[in-house]
């Protein structure tokens, strides 16, 4: 089914230490994303990029790690996520499918907030990591490891309250796929929250089609699903251009089959692509794969 798609770039790298992920939107556009979406029959509008302040490269030397652990660009990230919320909210109101391109995964605090409302929505979180830390549990203090926790109402108050006060999604409406590197504190908190999680072991044992269908069964009562894809969920052989690669990830074909099954549900109504770092990439391979997966999620099929 043809959609009206609005592309929203978010060139933000405040949520982690490595530079380069802010160039993700440019790398994705460079692949010809817009023309390729139009070939599928979609109407596409590029909304440009969210305005991002210049990052202070000297903040580490100026403040020191101990202070940073408590407040690593928290104010900047909060402001940016508020801007994402406003833009995304209008896109949804206009009846368009928002396709957000990051940027690090902390942008999801704003993207998910913008697509949620009084009607419950499902959230599929594809990632090598849990992103379920709080300031107390995080070993690094990097906010790109905290967005999912903030979305269910835990962590920094300013992040929890982006867009409107409180949690944006209930844990029972979240499914995580592809995890293989969880911090000790995250493991306990994920178990306590009761979030459905399909780790790489589950994918290995059950197969990606079974995992995809089980994920969709969790959302059988819901009309809409937001899909967020951190490209480090893929095996580094397939997606080398990420800041926190973890061996043993989702394969090229597994990723496409997952997207195809999710597309068949007809419930994907918004989407993120995050953590694409062209500086670390090889010939834009990761951005190209991200676009190929997007096309599969939006209706491209073999036959």
PADO-786299 format. One record per residue: residue in three letters; x, y, z of N, C-alpha, C in turn. Coordinates in steps of 0.1 Angstrom, whole numbers, plus 5000, padded with zeros to 4 digits. Layout:
REM residues N
[site 'Ala',[X,Y,Z],[X,Y,Z],[X,Y,Z]],
...
This chain:
REM residues 303
[site 'Unk',[5008,4988,5000],[5000,5000,5000],[5009,5013,5000]],
[site 'Unk',[5006,5022,4991],[5014,5034,4990],[5012,5043,5002]],
[site 'Unk',[5023,5049,5006],[5022,5058,5018],[5027,5072,5015]],
[site 'Unk',[5023,5081,5023],[5029,5095,5022],[5040,5095,5033]],
[site 'Unk',[5052,5095,5029],[5064,5094,5038],[5071,5107,5039]],
[site 'Unk',[5073,5111,5052],[5081,5123,5055],[5094,5119,5061]],
[site 'Unk',[5105,5123,5054],[5118,5120,5060],[5123,5131,5068]],
[site 'Unk',[5127,5128,5080],[5132,5138,5090],[5146,5134,5095]],
[site 'Unk',[5156,5142,5091],[5170,5139,5095],[5173,5145,5109]],
[site 'Unk',[5180,5137,5116],[5184,5141,5130],[5199,5139,5131]],
[site 'Unk',[5207,5149,5127],[5222,5147,5127],[5228,5150,5141]],
[site 'Unk',[5224,5141,5151],[5228,5143,5165],[5238,5132,5169]],
[site 'Unk',[5249,5137,5176],[5258,5127,5181],[5261,5129,5196]],
[site 'Unk',[5252,5136,5203],[5255,5140,5217],[5253,5128,5226]],
[site 'Unk',[5246,5117,5222],[5243,5106,5231],[5255,5096,5233]],
[site 'Unk',[5266,5098,5226],[5277,5089,5227],[5290,5097,5224]],
[site 'Unk',[5302,5091,5226],[5314,5098,5225],[5320,5099,5211]],
[site 'Unk',[5318,5089,5203],[5324,5089,5190],[5318,5100,5180]],
[site 'Unk',[5326,5106,5173],[5321,5116,5163],[5318,5108,5150]],
[site 'Unk',[5309,5114,5142],[5306,5108,5129],[5291,5104,5127]],
[site 'Unk',[5285,5100,5138],[5271,5095,5136],[5262,5106,5132]],
[site 'Unk',[5266,5118,5135],[5258,5130,5130],[5257,5131,5115]],
[site 'Unk',[5266,5124,5108],[5266,5124,5093],[5257,5112,5088]],
[site 'Unk',[5250,5105,5097],[5241,5094,5092],[5231,5098,5082]],
[site 'Unk',[5223,5109,5085],[5213,5114,5075],[5218,5116,5061]],
[site 'Unk',[5230,5123,5061],[5236,5126,5048],[5240,5113,5040]],
[site 'Unk',[5245,5103,5048],[5250,5090,5042],[5238,5083,5036]],
[site 'Unk',[5227,5083,5044],[5214,5076,5039],[5208,5083,5027]],
[site 'Unk',[5208,5096,5027],[5202,5103,5016],[5211,5101,5003]],
[site 'Unk',[5224,5099,5005],[5233,5097,4994],[5231,5084,4986]],
[site 'Unk',[5224,5075,4993],[5221,5062,4986],[5210,5063,4976]],
[site 'Unk',[5203,5075,4976],[5192,5076,4967],[5179,5071,4973]],
[site 'Unk',[5178,5073,4986],[5166,5068,4994],[5153,5073,4988]],
[site 'Unk',[5152,5086,4985],[5140,5092,4981],[5135,5086,4968]],
[site 'Unk',[5144,5086,4958],[5140,5080,4945],[5136,5066,4946]],
[site 'Unk',[5143,5058,4954],[5140,5044,4956],[5127,5042,4963]],
[site 'Unk',[5123,5050,4972],[5110,5049,4979],[5099,5053,4969]],
[site 'Unk',[5102,5063,4960],[5092,5066,4950],[5090,5055,4940]],
[site 'Unk',[5100,5048,4937],[5099,5037,4928],[5089,5026,4933]],
[site 'Unk',[5088,5025,4946],[5078,5016,4953],[5064,5021,4952]],
[site 'Unk',[5063,5034,4948],[5049,5040,4947],[5046,5049,4958]],
[site 'Unk',[5055,5051,4967],[5053,5060,4978],[5054,5075,4974]],
[site 'Unk',[5047,5084,4981],[5048,5098,4979],[5058,5102,4990]],
[site 'Unk',[5069,5109,4987],[5079,5112,4996],[5082,5127,4997]],
[site 'Unk',[5083,5132,5009],[5087,5146,5012],[5099,5146,5021]],
[site 'Unk',[5109,5153,5018],[5121,5154,5027],[5119,5167,5035]],
[site 'Unk',[5118,5165,5048],[5116,5176,5057],[5129,5183,5061]],
[site 'Unk',[5140,5178,5056],[5153,5183,5060],[5157,5178,5073]],
[site 'Unk',[5166,5185,5080],[5172,5181,5092],[5167,5189,5104]],
[site 'Unk',[5165,5183,5116],[5163,5190,5128],[5176,5198,5131]],
[site 'Unk',[5174,5211,5136],[5185,5219,5139],[5193,5214,5151]],
[site 'Unk',[5206,5212,5150],[5214,5207,5161],[5225,5216,5164]],
[site 'Unk',[5227,5220,5177],[5238,5229,5181],[5251,5222,5179]],
[site 'Unk',[5261,5231,5178],[5275,5226,5176],[5280,5219,5189]],
[site 'Unk',[5285,5207,5187],[5290,5200,5199],[5303,5206,5204]],
[site 'Unk',[5304,5207,5217],[5316,5212,5224],[5326,5201,5225]],
[site 'Unk',[5336,5201,5217],[5346,5190,5216],[5355,5190,5229]],
[site 'Unk',[5355,5201,5236],[5364,5201,5248],[5357,5198,5261]],
[site 'Unk',[5344,5193,5260],[5337,5191,5272],[5343,5180,5281]],
[site 'Unk',[5350,5170,5275],[5356,5160,5283],[5367,5166,5292]],
[site 'Unk',[5376,5174,5285],[5387,5180,5293],[5382,5191,5303]],
[site 'Unk',[5371,5197,5299],[5366,5208,5307],[5359,5204,5320]],
[site 'Unk',[5352,5193,5319],[5344,5188,5330],[5349,5176,5337]],
[site 'Unk',[5355,5167,5330],[5360,5155,5336],[5349,5144,5336]],
[site 'Unk',[5354,5132,5336],[5345,5120,5335],[5334,5119,5346]],
[site 'Unk',[5338,5122,5358],[5328,5120,5369],[5316,5129,5367]],
[site 'Unk',[5319,5141,5364],[5308,5151,5362],[5300,5147,5350]],
[site 'Unk',[5307,5143,5339],[5300,5139,5327],[5291,5127,5329]],
[site 'Unk',[5294,5118,5337],[5286,5106,5339],[5272,5110,5344]],
[site 'Unk',[5271,5121,5351],[5258,5125,5356],[5251,5134,5346]],
[site 'Unk',[5258,5140,5337],[5251,5149,5328],[5258,5150,5314]],
[site 'Unk',[5258,5140,5307],[5265,5140,5294],[5256,5146,5283]],
[site 'Unk',[5257,5159,5281],[5249,5166,5271],[5234,5164,5274]],
[site 'Unk',[5230,5162,5286],[5216,5160,5289],[5207,5172,5284]],
[site 'Unk',[5211,5184,5287],[5203,5195,5283],[5201,5196,5268]],
[site 'Unk',[5213,5194,5260],[5212,5195,5246],[5203,5184,5240]],
[site 'Unk',[5205,5172,5245],[5197,5160,5240],[5182,5163,5243]],
[site 'Unk',[5179,5168,5255],[5165,5170,5258],[5159,5181,5249]],
[site 'Unk',[5166,5191,5246],[5161,5202,5237],[5159,5196,5223]],
[site 'Unk',[5169,5188,5218],[5167,5183,5205],[5155,5173,5204]],
[site 'Unk',[5154,5165,5214],[5142,5156,5214],[5129,5163,5215]],
[site 'Unk',[5129,5175,5222],[5116,5183,5221],[5114,5188,5207]],
[site 'Unk',[5124,5191,5200],[5122,5196,5186],[5118,5184,5177]],
[site 'Unk',[5124,5172,5179],[5119,5161,5172],[5105,5158,5174]],
[site 'Unk',[5101,5159,5187],[5087,5157,5191],[5077,5166,5183]],
[site 'Unk',[5081,5179,5183],[5072,5188,5176],[5071,5185,5161]],
[site 'Unk',[5082,5183,5154],[5082,5180,5140],[5074,5167,5137]],
[site 'Unk',[5078,5156,5145],[5071,5143,5143],[5057,5144,5145]],
[site 'Unk',[5053,5151,5155],[5038,5152,5159],[5030,5158,5147]],
[site 'Unk',[5036,5168,5141],[5029,5175,5130],[5028,5165,5118]],
[site 'Unk',[5039,5158,5115],[5039,5148,5104],[5028,5138,5106]],
[site 'Unk',[5027,5133,5118],[5016,5123,5121],[5003,5129,5120]],
[site 'Unk',[5001,5141,5125],[4988,5148,5123],[4984,5150,5109]],
[site 'Unk',[4994,5152,5100],[4991,5154,5086],[4989,5141,5079]],
[site 'Unk',[4989,5130,5086],[4986,5117,5080],[4998,5111,5073]],
[site 'Unk',[5010,5115,5076],[5022,5110,5069],[5029,5099,5078]],
[site 'Unk',[5037,5091,5071],[5045,5081,5078],[5059,5088,5081]],
[site 'Unk',[5062,5090,5093],[5075,5096,5096],[5086,5086,5096]],
[site 'Unk',[5096,5089,5088],[5109,5081,5087],[5120,5090,5093]],
[site 'Unk',[5124,5087,5105],[5134,5094,5112],[5148,5088,5109]],
[site 'Unk',[5158,5097,5106],[5171,5092,5103],[5181,5099,5112]],
[site 'Unk',[5187,5091,5122],[5197,5096,5131],[5211,5095,5125]],
[site 'Unk',[5220,5100,5133],[5219,5103,5147],[5220,5090,5156]],
[site 'Unk',[5224,5093,5168],[5225,5082,5178],[5211,5078,5183]],
[site 'Unk',[5211,5067,5191],[5197,5062,5194],[5190,5070,5205]],
[site 'Unk',[5197,5080,5211],[5190,5088,5221],[5179,5096,5214]],
[site 'Unk',[5179,5097,5200],[5169,5105,5193],[5155,5098,5195]],
[site 'Unk',[5155,5085,5198],[5142,5078,5200],[5134,5083,5211]],
[site 'Unk',[5140,5090,5220],[5132,5096,5231],[5122,5106,5225]],
[site 'Unk',[5126,5113,5214],[5117,5123,5207],[5109,5116,5197]],
[site 'Unk',[5114,5107,5189],[5107,5101,5178],[5095,5093,5184]],
[site 'Unk',[5097,5084,5194],[5086,5076,5199],[5076,5085,5206]],
[site 'Unk',[5080,5095,5213],[5071,5104,5220],[5062,5111,5209]],
[site 'Unk',[5067,5114,5197],[5060,5121,5187],[5049,5112,5181]],
[site 'Unk',[5050,5099,5181],[5041,5091,5174],[5031,5084,5183]],
[site 'Unk',[5033,5086,5196],[5024,5080,5206],[5013,5090,5210]],
[site 'Unk',[5001,5085,5213],[4990,5094,5218],[4981,5086,5227]],
[site 'Unk',[4969,5089,5227],[4960,5082,5236],[4958,5068,5232]],
[site 'Unk',[4959,5065,5219],[4958,5051,5214],[4971,5044,5216]],
[site 'Unk',[4971,5032,5223],[4984,5025,5225],[4991,5021,5212]],
[site 'Unk',[5004,5021,5212],[5012,5017,5200],[5022,5007,5204]],
[site 'Unk',[5025,4998,5195],[5036,4988,5197],[5049,4994,5194]],
[site 'Unk',[5060,4989,5200],[5073,4994,5198],[5083,4982,5196]],
[site 'Unk',[5089,4981,5184],[5099,4970,5181],[5112,4977,5181]],
[site 'Unk',[5121,4972,5191],[5134,4978,5193],[5145,4968,5188]],
[site 'Unk',[5150,4971,5176],[5160,4962,5171],[5174,4968,5173]],
[site 'Unk',[5182,4960,5181],[5195,4966,5186],[5203,4955,5192]],
[site 'Unk',[5217,4957,5191],[5226,4948,5198],[5225,4950,5213]],
[site 'Unk',[5221,4961,5217],[5222,4965,5231],[5207,4967,5237]],
[site 'Unk',[5207,4969,5250],[5193,4970,5256],[5188,4985,5256]],
[site 'Unk',[5197,4994,5257],[5193,5009,5258],[5184,5011,5269]],
[site 'Unk',[5185,5003,5280],[5176,5003,5291],[5183,5007,5304]],
[site 'Unk',[5194,5014,5303],[5200,5019,5315],[5194,5032,5320]],
[site 'Unk',[5197,5035,5332],[5193,5048,5338],[5207,5054,5343]],
[site 'Unk',[5207,5066,5347],[5220,5072,5352],[5226,5063,5363]],
[site 'Unk',[5218,5057,5371],[5223,5048,5382],[5229,5035,5377]],
[site 'Unk',[5224,5030,5367],[5229,5016,5362],[5239,5017,5351]],
[site 'Unk',[5240,5029,5344],[5249,5030,5332],[5263,5030,5336]],
[site 'Unk',[5271,5021,5330],[5286,5021,5333],[5293,5034,5327]],
[site 'Unk',[5287,5039,5316],[5294,5050,5308],[5287,5064,5311]],
[site 'Unk',[5274,5064,5313],[5267,5076,5314],[5262,5081,5301]],
[site 'Unk',[5265,5074,5290],[5261,5078,5277],[5246,5077,5275]],
[site 'Unk',[5239,5087,5270],[5225,5087,5270],[5219,5079,5259]],
[site 'Unk',[5228,5075,5249],[5222,5066,5238],[5220,5052,5244]],
[site 'Unk',[5224,5049,5256],[5221,5037,5263],[5210,5038,5272]],
[site 'Unk',[5202,5048,5271],[5191,5051,5281],[5177,5053,5275]],
[site 'Unk',[5176,5054,5261],[5163,5059,5256],[5151,5050,5259]],
[site 'Unk',[5152,5037,5259],[5141,5028,5261],[5136,5029,5275]],
[site 'Unk',[5146,5030,5285],[5142,5032,5299],[5134,5045,5300]],
[site 'Unk',[5138,5056,5294],[5131,5069,5295],[5117,5068,5289]],
[site 'Unk',[5116,5060,5279],[5103,5059,5272],[5092,5052,5281]],
[site 'Unk',[5097,5043,5290],[5087,5036,5298],[5086,5043,5312]],
[site 'Unk',[5093,5055,5313],[5092,5063,5325],[5103,5063,5335]],
[site 'Unk',[5114,5058,5332],[5125,5056,5341],[5138,5064,5336]],
[site 'Unk',[5145,5070,5346],[5157,5077,5342],[5156,5092,5345]],
[site 'Unk',[5163,5100,5337],[5163,5115,5338],[5149,5120,5336]],
[site 'Unk',[5145,5128,5346],[5131,5134,5344],[5129,5142,5331]],
[site 'Unk',[5140,5149,5327],[5138,5157,5315],[5136,5149,5303]],
[site 'Unk',[5142,5137,5302],[5140,5128,5291],[5126,5121,5292]],
[site 'Unk',[5123,5117,5304],[5110,5110,5306],[5098,5119,5302]],
[site 'Unk',[5100,5132,5304],[5089,5142,5302],[5090,5149,5288]],
[site 'Unk',[5098,5144,5279],[5098,5150,5266],[5085,5150,5259]],
[site 'Unk',[5080,5161,5254],[5067,5161,5247],[5056,5163,5257]],
[site 'Unk',[5055,5155,5267],[5044,5155,5277],[5049,5147,5289]],
[site 'Unk',[5044,5150,5301],[5049,5143,5313],[5046,5128,5312]],
[site 'Unk',[5056,5121,5317],[5055,5107,5320],[5058,5097,5309]],
[site 'Unk',[5056,5084,5312],[5060,5074,5302],[5052,5075,5289]],
[site 'Unk',[5058,5071,5278],[5052,5072,5265],[5047,5058,5261]],
[site 'Unk',[5051,5047,5267],[5047,5034,5262],[5048,5024,5274]],
[site 'Unk',[5039,5015,5274],[5039,5005,5285],[5048,4993,5281]],
[site 'Unk',[5056,4988,5291],[5065,4977,5288],[5059,4965,5281]],
[site 'Unk',[5046,4963,5283],[5040,4951,5277],[5038,4953,5262]],
[site 'Unk',[5039,4966,5257],[5038,4969,5243],[5052,4971,5236]],
[site 'Unk',[5062,4966,5242],[5076,4967,5237],[5081,4953,5234]],
[site 'Unk',[5087,4951,5222],[5094,4939,5219],[5108,4943,5214]],
[site 'Unk',[5118,4936,5220],[5132,4938,5217],[5137,4926,5209]],
[site 'Unk',[5145,4929,5199],[5150,4919,5190],[5165,4921,5187]],
[site 'Unk',[5173,4910,5188],[5187,4911,5184],[5198,4914,5194]],
[site 'Unk',[5193,4915,5207],[5203,4919,5218],[5213,4908,5220]],
[site 'Unk',[5225,4912,5223],[5236,4903,5226],[5247,4909,5235]],
[site 'Unk',[5245,4922,5239],[5254,4928,5248],[5246,4937,5258]],
[site 'Unk',[5243,4931,5269],[5235,4938,5279],[5243,4940,5292]],
[site 'Unk',[5242,4952,5297],[5249,4955,5310],[5242,4948,5321]],
[site 'Unk',[5250,4945,5332],[5245,4938,5343],[5232,4944,5349]],
[site 'Unk',[5232,4957,5350],[5221,4964,5356],[5209,4963,5347]],
[site 'Unk',[5211,4963,5334],[5200,4962,5324],[5193,4949,5325]],
[site 'Unk',[5201,4938,5327],[5195,4925,5327],[5185,4924,5338]],
[site 'Unk',[5188,4929,5350],[5179,4928,5361],[5167,4937,5359]],
[site 'Unk',[5169,4949,5353],[5158,4958,5351],[5149,4953,5340]],
[site 'Unk',[5154,4947,5330],[5146,4942,5319],[5137,4930,5324]],
[site 'Unk',[5143,4922,5332],[5135,4911,5338],[5123,4916,5347]],
[site 'Unk',[5127,4926,5354],[5117,4932,5363],[5106,4939,5355]],
[site 'Unk',[5109,4945,5344],[5099,4953,5336],[5090,4943,5329]],
[site 'Unk',[5095,4931,5326],[5087,4922,5319],[5086,4924,5304]],
[site 'Unk',[5096,4931,5298],[5096,4934,5284],[5099,4921,5276]],
[site 'Unk',[5092,4918,5265],[5095,4907,5257],[5108,4909,5249]],
[site 'Unk',[5118,4900,5251],[5131,4902,5244],[5135,4889,5237]],
[site 'Unk',[5139,4891,5225],[5144,4880,5217],[5158,4882,5214]],
[site 'Unk',[5167,4876,5222],[5181,4878,5220],[5186,4871,5208]],
[site 'Unk',[5199,4872,5205],[5205,4865,5194],[5204,4850,5196]],
[site 'Unk',[5204,4845,5209],[5203,4831,5211],[5189,4827,5207]],
[site 'Unk',[5179,4835,5210],[5165,4831,5206],[5164,4830,5190]],
[site 'Unk',[5171,4840,5184],[5170,4840,5169],[5177,4827,5164]],
[site 'Unk',[5189,4824,5170],[5196,4812,5166],[5188,4799,5168]],
[site 'Unk',[5181,4798,5179],[5174,4786,5183],[5160,4785,5175]],
[site 'Unk',[5153,4796,5174],[5140,4796,5169],[5139,4800,5154]],
[site 'Unk',[5148,4807,5149],[5148,4813,5136],[5141,4826,5135]],
[site 'Unk',[5145,4835,5126],[5140,4848,5126],[5125,4849,5122]],
[site 'Unk',[5120,4840,5114],[5106,4841,5111],[5097,4838,5123]],
[site 'Unk',[5101,4829,5131],[5094,4826,5143],[5094,4838,5153]],
[site 'Unk',[5106,4844,5154],[5107,4855,5163],[5099,4867,5158]],
[site 'Unk',[5099,4869,5145],[5091,4880,5139],[5076,4878,5141]],
[site 'Unk',[5071,4866,5139],[5057,4863,5141],[5053,4863,5156]],
[site 'Unk',[5062,4859,5165],[5059,4860,5179],[5058,4875,5183]],
[site 'Unk',[5067,4883,5177],[5067,4897,5180],[5053,4903,5176]],
[site 'Unk',[5049,4900,5164],[5036,4905,5159],[5024,4900,5167]],
[site 'Unk',[5025,4888,5172],[5014,4883,5181],[5013,4891,5194]],
[site 'Unk',[5024,4897,5198],[5023,4905,5210],[5015,4918,5207]],
[site 'Unk',[5014,4922,5195],[5007,4934,5191],[4994,4931,5184]],
[site 'Unk',[4989,4919,5185],[4977,4916,5178],[4965,4925,5181]],
[site 'Unk',[4965,4931,5193],[4954,4940,5197],[4957,4954,5194]],
[site 'Unk',[4968,4957,5187],[4972,4971,5184],[4971,4974,5169]],
[site 'Unk',[4969,4986,5166],[4967,4990,5151],[4980,4995,5146]],
[site 'Unk',[4989,5000,5154],[5001,5007,5149],[5014,5002,5157]],
[site 'Unk',[5025,5001,5149],[5038,4998,5155],[5048,5008,5150]],
[site 'Unk',[5056,5012,5159],[5068,5020,5156],[5080,5011,5156]],
[site 'Unk',[5088,5012,5145],[5100,5003,5144],[5112,5012,5145]],
[site 'Unk',[5121,5008,5154],[5134,5015,5155],[5145,5005,5153]],
[site 'Unk',[5154,5009,5144],[5165,5000,5140],[5178,5007,5143]],
[site 'Unk',[5186,5001,5152],[5199,5005,5155],[5208,4996,5146]],
[site 'Unk',[5216,5001,5137],[5223,4993,5127],[5233,4984,5134]],
[site 'Unk',[5237,4986,5147],[5246,4977,5153],[5239,4963,5156]],
[site 'Unk',[5226,4962,5154],[5219,4949,5156],[5224,4939,5145]],
[site 'Unk',[5228,4945,5134],[5234,4936,5123],[5248,4932,5126]],
[site 'Unk',[5252,4921,5121],[5265,4916,5123],[5275,4926,5117]],
[site 'Unk',[5286,4929,5124],[5296,4939,5119],[5301,4936,5105]],
[site 'Unk',[5301,4924,5101],[5305,4920,5087],[5296,4927,5077]],
[site 'Unk',[5283,4928,5080],[5273,4934,5071],[5272,4949,5073]],
[site 'Unk',[5274,4953,5086],[5272,4968,5089],[5284,4972,5098]],
[site 'Unk',[5295,4975,5091],[5307,4979,5099],[5307,4994,5104]],
[site 'Unk',[5298,5002,5098],[5298,5016,5101],[5290,5020,5113]],
[site 'Unk',[5293,5014,5125],[5286,5017,5137],[5296,5019,5148]],
[site 'Unk',[5292,5026,5158],[5301,5030,5169],[5303,5019,5179]],
[site 'Unk',[5294,5010,5181],[5295,5000,5191],[5292,4986,5185]],
[site 'Unk',[5301,4981,5176],[5298,4969,5170],[5300,4957,5180]],
[site 'Unk',[5291,4947,5178],[5292,4935,5186],[5292,4923,5177]],
[site 'Unk',[5301,4914,5177],[5301,4902,5168],[5289,4893,5170]],
[site 'Unk',[5286,4886,5160],[5275,4876,5161],[5261,4882,5160]],
[site 'Unk',[5259,4891,5151],[5246,4898,5150],[5237,4892,5139]],
[site 'Unk',[5227,4899,5137],[5217,4895,5127],[5223,4895,5113]],
[site 'Unk',[5220,4885,5105],[5226,4884,5092],[5219,4892,5082]],
[site 'Unk',[5224,4894,5070],[5218,4902,5059],[5204,4896,5056]],
[site 'Unk',[5203,4883,5054],[5191,4877,5050],[5181,4877,5061]],
[site 'Unk',[5186,4874,5073],[5177,4874,5085],[5170,4888,5087]],
[site 'Unk',[5178,4899,5085],[5173,4912,5086],[5162,4915,5076]],
[site 'Unk',[5165,4911,5063],[5155,4914,5053],[5142,4906,5055]],
[site 'Unk',[5143,4893,5060],[5131,4885,5062],[5123,4891,5074]],
[site 'Unk',[5130,4896,5084],[5123,4903,5095],[5116,4915,5090]],
[site 'Unk',[5122,4923,5082],[5115,4935,5076],[5103,4931,5068]],
[site 'Unk',[5105,4920,5060],[5094,4916,5051],[5082,4911,5058]],
[site 'Unk',[5084,4903,5069],[5073,4898,5077],[5066,4910,5085]],
[site 'Unk',[5074,4919,5090],[5068,4931,5096],[5060,4939,5086]],
[site 'Unk',[5065,4941,5074],[5058,4948,5064],[5044,4941,5061]],
[site 'Unk',[5044,4928,5060],[5032,4921,5057],[5021,4923,5067]],
[site 'Unk',[5025,4927,5079],[5015,4929,5089],[5006,4942,5086]],
[site 'Unk',[5012,4951,5079],[5005,4964,5076],[5004,4973,5088]],
[site 'Unk',[5011,4970,5098],[5010,4978,5111],[5021,4988,5113]],
[site 'Unk',[5032,4987,5105],[5043,4997,5107],[5039,5010,5102]],
[site 'Unk',[5038,5020,5111],[5033,5033,5108],[5044,5044,5110]],
[site 'Unk',[5055,5041,5115],[5066,5050,5117],[5079,5042,5120]],
[site 'Unk',[5090,5049,5118],[5103,5042,5117],[5115,5050,5120]],
[site 'Unk',[5125,5045,5127],[5138,5051,5129],[5149,5043,5123]],
[site 'Unk',[5159,5050,5118],[5172,5044,5114],[5183,5051,5122]],
[site 'Unk',[5190,5044,5130],[5200,5052,5139],[5213,5045,5139]],
[site 'Unk',[5223,5052,5145],[5237,5048,5147],[5245,5044,5135]],
[site 'Unk',[5242,5051,5124],[5250,5049,5112],[5262,5059,5112]],
[site 'Unk',[5274,5054,5112],[5286,5063,5113],[5294,5062,5100]],
[site 'Unk',[5293,5071,5091],[5301,5070,5078],[5316,5070,5080]],
[site 'Unk',[5321,5077,5091],[5335,5077,5093],[5341,5063,5095]],
[site 'Unk',[5333,5054,5102],[5337,5041,5105],[5333,5031,5094]],
[site 'Unk',[5325,5035,5084],[5320,5026,5074],[5330,5023,5063]],
[site 'Unk',[5326,5014,5054],[5334,5010,5043],[5325,5012,5030]],
[site 'Unk',[5328,5023,5023],[5321,5026,5010],[5306,5027,5012]],
[site 'Unk',[5302,5033,5023],[5288,5036,5027],[5280,5023,5027]],
[site 'Unk',[5286,5012,5031],[5280,4999,5031],[5268,4998,5041]],
[site 'Unk',[5270,5004,5053],[5260,5004,5063],[5248,5012,5060]],
[site 'Unk',[5250,5024,5055],[5239,5032,5050],[5231,5026,5039]],
[site 'Unk',[5238,5019,5030],[5231,5012,5019],[5223,5001,5024]],
[site 'Unk',[5228,4994,5034],[5220,4983,5040],[5208,4988,5047]],
[site 'Unk',[5210,4999,5055],[5199,5006,5062],[5188,5009,5052]],
[site 'Unk',[5191,5015,5041],[5181,5018,5031],[5174,5006,5025]],
[site 'Unk',[5182,4996,5022],[5176,4983,5017],[5166,4977,5027]],
[site 'Unk',[5170,4978,5040],[5160,4973,5050],[5148,4982,5051]],
[site 'Unk',[5150,4995,5049],[5138,5004,5049],[5129,5000,5038]],
[site 'Unk',[5135,4998,5026],[5126,4995,5015],[5119,4982,5017]],
[site 'Unk',[5125,4972,5023],[5118,4959,5027],[5107,4962,5037]],
[site 'Unk',[5110,4970,5047],[5099,4973,5057],[5088,4981,5051]],
[site 'Unk',[5090,4988,5039],[5080,4996,5033],[5074,4990,5020]],
[site 'Unk',[5076,4976,5019],[5068,4969,5009],[5076,4963,4998]],
[site 'Unk',[5089,4965,4997],[5097,4959,4986],[5098,4944,4989]],
[site 'Unk',[5095,4936,4979],[5096,4921,4980],[5103,4915,4969]],
[site 'Unk',[5107,4902,4970],[5114,4895,4960],[5105,4893,4947]],
[site 'Unk',[5092,4889,4950],[5083,4887,4939],[5071,4897,4940]],
